[in-house]
Amino acid sequence: MINVDKEKCTGCELCEKACPFGAITIVEKIAVIGDECTLCGACVDQCNVGAITIQRKKIEDIDLSRYQDIWIVAEIKDDKVRNVSFELLGKAKELADELKQKVCVLLLGDNVKKFAQDFSNRGANRIYIAEHEALKDYYTETYSSVVTGIISKYKPNIVLYPATINGRDLAPRVAATLELGLTADCTGLSIHDGLLLQTRPAFGGNIMADIICPATRPQMATVRPNVMEMASIQDSNNAEIIDIPVNIDLQGVKVKTKEVISETASECGIPVCEADTIVSGGRGVGSKENFKLIEDLAKVLNAAVGASRAAVDLGWIPKSQQVGQSGTTVSPKIYIACGISGTIQHLVGMKSSDIIIAINKDPEATIFNVANYGIVGDLCEVVPLLTKALKKKLCED
């Protein structure tokens, strides 16, 4: 329930500008809430005098059976669907099959309807589309208000977000507004007694915690990229499309983006999170100058350059190329670990790679326990020889 205190309301129109669903009008200097209201809370955040309040239902008054379907919040970047969105869709299909519910996709942005077929072809049953030119760039206030409102209106059972920079910012805001539980950085999802069982690393990756949210809906989680399999293309195009009209005035946004600086990519221009082959270096590389050996090998293989946290902390390589629990989770076809001992924090971020090749002078290094192939030797000698041999072989081919 939403209320406007007429004694406090000044008719400043800030709430009217902030409402993404056009549900507020100012009548005789008093805010009037229309039937279009979804209880997204954008007006509450904007009201400087505390005239608007929302009273949400208590947990014991909520009929959980009304919440149906498995939703994913898709992420579009550089006018492309990020792979993690298809990974979420693949997992959502598994969960939906077990619960006998539908798979739904929420697309937000400017001119994003063109991506609907990509999700329909991969098995989505229903696609909700909220398009507006003001959604071209990600703003916490606008995106969270729209997502909160849509969730409040349609009542999904489960909502999955990508554990990307934007997803990690968006999901907690929505959860806080709707007073819901949220499990961050999940590496596993399953159904247990009808509830979403959310698995994530805890205590520095030393244990895996299983978490449930039995009392609130929707159940929400952010999921790490590159840990789930992408939904396969089925060449079907039967998804129901639901257009959701939104009306956003950026004048009401408190924080605005002045400039977007793209994250650092590897030497060959391939982001670590999307590379098929990654060559990573750790403390064993020895120095920043020696990282050129890693870069040379990566260049020959058309691979991305990665690193362990130790190498990043020493300033040898940018943080954007860190692989591991506190960096990026990757799942390439080939992962070459050079001078990396294999701490649990690093292994969590790369152990799902198809083929792992380890190069380390310590034969007892933990990395060899997960490696498909291992070379015991000084990387400063092994890597140049490997680079030379691969370059020669590729030239012959």
N, C-alpha and C positions, 0 to 999 in steps of 0.2 A: 504494500500500500504506500502511495506517495502523497504527501501533504504539503500545502503551501500556507505558511503563516502570513495572513494578510496584514497583520500588524507590523511584521518585520519587512515584508517585501517592499522594495523601493521602485520597482518597474524599470530597473537598469538595463534590461534586455540581454544580459550576459548569458542567462540560462537559455534563452531563445536561440542565441547564436551557437551555443554549445551543443544543443540537442541534435544528434545525427539522424533522427527519425522524424523531425519536423512536428513534434508532438506538443510544442509549447507556443502559445501566443500571449501577447501582452494586451490585456483588456482593462482600460481605465487604470493603468499603472500597477496592475496586479498580474502575476504570472498565472495562466490557466493551463492546466495539463489536459491534453486530449486523449482520446481512446488509443491513439497510435503509440502511447508510452509503453516502453518495454522494461522499465525500471533499470536502465543501464547505469544510472548514477552520474552521468556527465553533468547534469544541471546542479546536483548536490556539490560536486567538486568546484563548480564555477561560482556558486553563490557566496558572496563575500560577507553576507549578513546572517547566514544560517537560516534563511527563511524556508528552504526546501529540505524536507527530510523523507527518508524511505524507511519503512518498517517492514522488514522481511519476515517471512513465516518462520516460526520456531521449528527446530528439527523434528520434534514430536508431532507437528501438525502437517508435515510434508508426506504426501502419498508417493512413495518411491516408484510405484508401478506405473506412474504416468510418464516416467522418464524412459525413453526408448531410443534405440539406434546407437551406432558407433560413429563418431565424427572425427575427422582430422581437419586441422587448420593448415591448409597448404601455404607454402611460401614461394613467392616469385622474386627472383633476383636477376637484374640485368635482362629483363624481358624473357626470362626462361624459368621453367619450373625446376626448383632444386630437387636433386635426386632423393633427398630425405623425405620429400612429400610422397613419392611413390613407395618408399620404404614403409612409411606410416600406413599407406593404403594397403599394402600387402599384409601387415600385421592386423589392421582393422578388419580385413576380410576373414582372417582366421578367427578373431574374437566374435565377429558377427555370426559366423557359421555355427559356433558353439552355442551362442545365446539365441539363435534364430531371430536375429534382428537385421536391420538394413545398414549398409555402409554409406555414409554421407560425407561429402567434401565441402568445406567452406572456403570459397575463393574471395579474397579481398584485394582491391587495388584499382588501378585505372586501366581500362581495356583488357580485362582478364578473362572475359567470357570466351575468348578464342582458345583458352586452355581447357575448357570443359570437356572437349572430346578426348583429350589425352587421358583424363581420369575415367571417363565413360568407357573408353577402350580397354581400361585395365580393371574394370569390374565394379566401379562405383554405382550404387543404385540411385542416389539422389545427390544433386549438386546445388548448393546455395551460393548465389553470386551477389556480392555487394560491390558495385562499381561506382566510383566517383573520382573526378580528377584530383581531389584533395587527398585521395588515398594512394596517389602515385608514390609518394615518399612515406616511409614509416615514421609515424609520430605515436608515442606511447598513448597520449590522451585520445586521439581519434580512433586508433585501432582498438584499444581496450574498450572504449565506449560502444563501438559497433559490435564487437564480439560479445561483450557482456549482454547487450540488448538482444542479440539474436539467440544466444543461449537461453536467456530468460523466457523468450517467447516460444521457442520450439522444444525446449526441454530434452536434450539428448541424455543418454545414459552414461556414455563415456566420451571424453574429448581428449584427443592426443595432439600435442604440439611438438614441433621440431626443437631439439635442444640446441638451437643456433643463437646467435647474439640477439636477434629479434624475438625468437620464441622464448628465450629465457627472461626477456623483459616483459613480454606480453602476458604469459601464463600466470605469473604471480599477481599481476595487477587485476586480472579477471577473477582469480581465486579470492583475493582479498575483498574485492567489491561484493562478490556473491557469498562470501563467508564459507568457502569450500576448502577441502583438503587438496593438496597438490604434491605429487612426488616428482622430484626433479632428477634429470639425467638418468633415466631408466635404461637398462641394458637388456631387460627381459620383461615380457608381459604375457599373462595367461589368465584363464578363468578358473576360479576356485570357489565352489559353492555359490555360483552365480555372481560373484564379485570379481572385480579386476584385481589380480595379484600383480603388484608392481615390484620389480626387482631392480635394485641399484647397489653399486659399491658403497661401502661405508667404512669408517675408521681407516682412511688412507688406502682403501682397496683391499684391506686384510680380510674383510668378511663381505658377504653379499646379504643385504637386508631385504626381506619380503614385507611389503606394506599394503594394507587395504584401507579403504575409506567406506565403512559400512553405513554410516549415518547420514551422509550428504550426497547430493546429486547435482550435476554430473560428477562422476569420478574423473579426475584429470591428472595427466602426467605429461612431462616433457621427455622425449626419447632421443637418445644420442644418434647422430648420423652414422651410417656405415655399420650398424650392428644388426639390422633387420634386412631380410631379402626384399627386393623391390617387387611390387605386383607385376605379374607378367601381362603382356599385351594379349588381349583376347579377340580383338577386332569386333567387339560388340559396341553398339551405340544406342543403348536403351535407357540411359540414365534420365531421370526426371530432373528438369531444370527449373529452379525456383529463383526468380529475380527478387531481390530485396532492395526497395528504394531507400537510399540514404541521402541526407542533405547536410553537408558539412561546411561550416564557415571557419576558415583557419584564423580569422581575427580573434577567435575565442581561445586559441591555443596558447598556453602559457610559455611553453618552451618550443622554439623553432630551430630547425637545422639550417645553418648558414652554408655549410660545405660538407660534402661527403668525400672522405679520402679512402680509396679502395685499399683493401688489405693486401699485404705483400704476398706475391706469388713466388713460386720457385724460379730458378734461373731460366728455365725453358717456358715459363709463363703458365704452368699448370698448378692450380691450387692443390695443396696436399690432400684436402678432403675429397678431391675428385680424380686423383691420379690413378692410373692402372699399375704403375710401377713407382716405387718410392725407394730412394737410397738415403738412409738416415745415419747420422753420426752422433756419437756420445762423447763422454769425457775422455775416452781412450783415443780420440782423434789427436789430442795433445795441445792444439792451439788453433786460433782463428785462421792462421795462414794455412794450416794443414787441411782445413775444410775445402780448399780448392781441389783436393784429391776426391772428395765426395762429390763435388759439383761436376768435375770432369767425367766421372763414371755416370752420373745422372744424365749428363748431356748426351753421352753415347747411347744410352738406353731410352732417350726421350722421356726421362722420369722426373718426378718432383724431388726436391731435396728436403728431407725431414731431419729432426733432431730430437734428442732426449732432453729432459728438463735441465739436466746438469750442463749441457752445452749451451742452452739458452741462458741460464743463470750466469754463466761465465762470460756472456756477451759475444759469443762466437757466431750467433745466428739469431735472426728475429724470432720473437715469440710466436708470430703467425705460423711458423713452420714446426712448432713443437708437437710431437706425437705423444699421446698418453692421457692419463686420467685428468690432469689439469691443463691439457692442450687439446688436440684434435684426435677424435677416434677415427681410424682409417681402416679400410678393408680392401686393399689393392690385390691385384693378381700376384704381384711379386713384391716382397718387402725385404730389402737388404739392410741388415743392421751391422754397422761398422763401429767397433769400439764401444758397444752398448752392453752393459753387464746383464740387464734384464730384470730390473726391479718390478715388483707387482704393478706399480703405478704405470710403468711404461707398457707392460704386457697387456694390461686392460685395454689400451688404446690401439693395439695392432695384432693381437693374437688370432683375429678372425681372417687374417690375410690368407689367400689360397696357398702361396708358397713363401716360406720364410727362410732366408739365407743369412747365417750369422758369421761374422768375421771377428775373431777376438783372440788375443794371445794367451788368455787364461782358459785352459781346457775345462775348468770347473765353473765357468760363468753360467749363470742361470739361463741366459738366452738360448743356450744349446738345448735346453729341455723342451723348448717349443719349436725349435728350428727343424725344417725338413732337411736342410743341408748345412753343414758347418765347416768352416776353415779355421784351424788353429794356427795363428801366425800374427806377425806384426802388420797391422793394416797399412802402415806407411810403405811396406814392401808388397803386400798382397794386392791392394787396390790398384796401384799403377799397372801391375802385371795383368790384372783382370781387365782393366780399361783398355790396355793395348791389345790383348787377345780378342776382346769383343769388337773393338774397332776394326781389326783385321778381318774377323769373321763376317761382319756386316758388310764390309767393302767387297768381299768375295761373293756374297749373295746378291 
